Amino acid sequence: MDPAFGRALVRLDEWASMFLSSAARLASPNSVPTNSGAHYINGIAESLTRDESGLERDLLQKSLKETLIYSAGPASHMGKADVEARLLRFLRLRGPAGLVRRFLSFHLFNVIWFQTADSFRGLACTQDRFIDDMESVEQMCRRVVISVCKSYRFNGELHLSTAEQLVGKLERRLMGA
């Protein structure tokens, strides 16, 4: 996987830790939104991938947005303050490590699916079969991430070297090692 993946992991972990520590300064839910929740999430994804480019940046942003939306709820129906409150709730329950694990699963799936979707589409007899295959790949990605994070004893506080080791373990697990 691209080295940008490790950098994004570290940035997400740092962002989540800073977000959690600055919770007291966040606006209360249901306050007048300065922008939409979707705009806010897009801004976070852009900020965390600011130094990346091309396809890898696109895939990282997609994975980050999915991670944040899945963690906060449907941002298109909420304002920024509501998204912040829901992300804060998620981070208080699962910590930055929980957010990073979720991102790992989404990004691993997005990278694999980007590279294999056409093959699955060609092999699928029906649209339902294609969707079943996609869901199977997604479940496999989740299981691999859970397994690697447990064996690595990952509990957050990523530095670039530890993020690269974590990504390396994911790659080796996918290759069957």
ABEGO torsion letter per residue (X at the ends): XBAAAAAAAAAAAAAAAAAAAAAAABBBBGBBBABBAAAAAAAAAAAAAAABBEAAAAAAAAAAAAAAAAAAEBAAABBAAAAAAAAAAAAAAAEAAAAAAAAAAAAAAAAAAAAAAAAAAAABABAAAAAAAAAAAAAAAAAAAAAAAAAAGBAEGBBAAAAAAAAAAAAAAAAGX
